[in-house]
Amino acid sequence: MSRLLYLNASPRGPMSAAAQAADVVLGALNPTVEVDRIDLFDAELPDVTLEVTAAKIKNFMSMPLEDEEAKQWAEVTRLVDQFLSADYYLMGIPMWNFHIPYRLKHYIDAINHPGLTFTRDADGPRGLASGKALLVYARGGDYSPKDGQPDPLDFQSTYMKAWLASIGITDVQEILVQNTLMGPDAATSAVAGVEQELKAFAGSLD
């Protein structure tokens, strides 16, 4: 049985267009795919403290940790183990101020450490994760690529793809749920417009 990790980066529950789109994927999955869900606005994420930053360096250099460092580092490694154990990733990401919500950035900062999600050797940096990811971006307006170039205000796509590539995940598909603020039925219409793409991704997982 394969595992999919679903990161919901919206606090809006069923009103979220990103969550509605993710639900289409989840509803179309093969029964053999096990889903592990993290609602980032409800999750208890470890803070990046002095102890965590010290533990990060000591862990990478194979140095012993102080008791409080070890305690806080265990919360980090628990989250990393959960992330790395997935075969597939589904991320529902609303656009906030042209970027990602701060709770998703908190999650990334909590798990992104040398020796855990990436490393560096004689050949340079190398990601330690693998798998296939679908990023569902919900936007109030239209931030599609223009003339073959990324929209200059779209900092979601460039950041997320760069981060995922840095930890070893390069099989990334992006689906845009856009113009969600254009009237009361806009979000429903936007999700319906990409429904077949969402189901196709779900059908590609086994």
HELIX and SHEET records of a PDB file:
HELIX    1   1 GLY A   13  MET A   15  5                                   3    
HELIX    2   2 ALA A   17  GLY A   27  1                                  11    
HELIX    3   3 LEU A   50  PHE A   60  1                                  11    
HELIX    4   4 ASP A   67  LEU A   84  1                                  18    
HELIX    5   5 TYR A  102  ILE A  111  1                                  10    
HELIX    6   6 PHE A  155  SER A  166  1                                  12    
HELIX    7   7 ALA A  186  GLY A  193  1                                   8    
HELIX    8   8 GLU A  195  GLY A  203  1                                   9    
SHEET    1   A 5 VAL A  33  ASP A  39  0                                        
SHEET    2   A 5 SER A   2  ASN A   8  1                                        
SHEET    3   A 5 TYR A  88  PRO A  94  1                                        
SHEET    4   A 5 LYS A 132  ALA A 138  1                                        
SHEET    5   A 5 ASP A 171  VAL A 177  1                                        
SHEET    1   B 2 PHE A 118  ASP A 121  0                                        
SHEET    2   B 2 GLY A 124  GLY A 127 -1                                        
END                                                                             
